[in-house]
Amino acid sequence: MRFRDSWVLNHDHVTCLTKRLTAKNEQEATEAHLTETKMQVAATDEAENAKNRLHQSS
């Protein structure tokens, strides 16, 4: 994982965590958690795609 990717992932996590902690109600907290989960899935998918590209080029 490159430094930029790591930084973006950490930034997204902190942003969503802040939104959850400052949520005014349960719905806002749930939306922030869902957003964070979607970002984690997207990051995992991208990592898997990069891994597959590396294996295919070998």
C-alpha positions as CSV (number, residue, x, y, z in Angstrom):
1,M,0.0,0.0,0.0
2,R,1.4,3.4,-0.9
3,F,1.6,6.2,1.5
4,R,-1.1,8.2,-0.3
5,D,-3.5,5.3,-0.1
6,S,-2.8,4.8,3.6
7,W,-3.3,8.5,4.3
8,V,-6.6,8.6,2.4
9,L,-7.9,5.5,4.2
10,N,-7.0,7.0,7.6
11,H,-8.4,10.4,6.7
12,D,-11.7,8.7,5.6
13,H,-11.8,6.7,8.9
14,V,-11.3,9.8,11.0
15,T,-13.9,11.8,9.1
16,C,-16.5,9.1,9.5
17,L,-15.6,8.6,13.2
18,T,-16.0,12.3,13.8
19,K,-19.4,12.3,12.0
20,R,-20.5,9.4,14.2
21,L,-19.4,11.1,17.4
22,T,-21.0,14.4,16.5
23,A,-24.3,12.9,15.2
24,K,-27.4,14.6,16.5
25,N,-29.5,11.5,16.3
26,E,-29.3,7.7,15.6
27,Q,-30.0,8.2,11.9
28,E,-27.0,10.4,11.4
29,A,-24.8,8.0,13.3
30,T,-26.0,5.1,11.2
31,E,-25.4,7.0,8.0
32,A,-21.9,7.8,9.0
33,H,-21.2,4.1,9.9
34,L,-22.7,3.0,6.6
35,T,-20.5,5.5,4.7
36,E,-17.4,4.2,6.6
37,T,-18.3,0.6,5.8
38,K,-18.7,1.4,2.1
39,M,-15.3,3.1,2.0
40,Q,-13.7,0.1,3.6
41,V,-15.3,-2.2,1.1
42,A,-14.1,0.0,-1.8
43,A,-10.6,0.1,-0.4
44,T,-10.6,-3.7,0.0
45,D,-11.8,-4.1,-3.5
46,E,-9.2,-1.8,-4.9
47,A,-6.5,-3.7,-3.0
48,E,-7.7,-7.0,-4.3
49,N,-7.7,-5.6,-7.9
50,A,-4.1,-4.3,-7.5
51,K,-3.1,-7.7,-6.1
52,N,-4.7,-9.5,-9.1
53,R,-3.0,-7.1,-11.6
54,L,0.4,-7.8,-10.0
55,H,-0.2,-11.6,-10.2
56,Q,-1.3,-11.4,-13.8
57,S,1.7,-9.3,-14.8
58,S,4.1,-11.9,-13.3
